[in-house]
């Protein structure tokens, strides 16, 4: 029996290690090491162990990486069973700051092209919208480190003013980036999900928040949005009436989107012909526009 508990946490470590385990767990040893083969079951000697292995996977969220393991790495001859709890409201209901949440959909033909299409959509449409001086103090939340590196290199190449915080940043550079961002000396702040997972710092001065993709950890959505409360703002820069949240998504982000806005609403947003959907939150409720 193989048990994976809190599987979503492994994504914040190194997912390749999980895949390595599944790829090597039933390989035949090259040496016998003095094994008494009369005590080994025939199906194990025949290399059929993976068909008898029971695999239990537990996760608080549904993610494509976990689904891939379930679909491609579990071969028990008796079959598979998957239980998923539908999300009625989503974590956006726990945002208590009055904010407009703009969900922008981009199209992609297949999941392989998603990374490239997301990047093109971001640099061609989202970045130009946030280059104005009124859009200073924009935090870009990136779930994948490789996407973070690509965005960082693009910003450097285009000479766009920004600071960065990732899981490999030293404490001194993190403090400097936070200070520059709070005082408006840096237009953008690139911020990774893994850093937030391990540190949970309170980033101050966020007036515009961009989710490059929906967070893998649903409650990180309202944690980041609630950082935009007035007590965290630099009163000398900007206005509380000029704050926005932007989320990029495609049809392949249905699981993460469902955890944020609820399953029914996520399905409508994916199937809708409209590319832009807006939700407005305050301390009392969430309304659709």
Buried (B, 14 or more C-beta within 10 A) or exposed (E): EBEBEEBBEBBBEEBEEBBEEBEEEBEEEEEEEEEEEEEEEEEEEEEBBBEBBEBEBEBEBBBEBBBEBBEEBBBEEEEEEEEEEEBEBBBBBBBBBBBEBBBBBBEBEEEEBBBEBBBEBBBEEBBEBBBEEEBBBBBBBBBBBEBBBBBBEBBEEEEBEBBBBBBEBEEEBBEBBBBBBBEBEBBBBBBBBBBBBEEEBEBBBBBBBBBBBBBBBBBBBBBBBBBBBEEBBBEEEBEEEEBBBBBBBBBBBBBBBBBBBBBBBBBBBBEEEEEEBBBEBEEEEBEEE
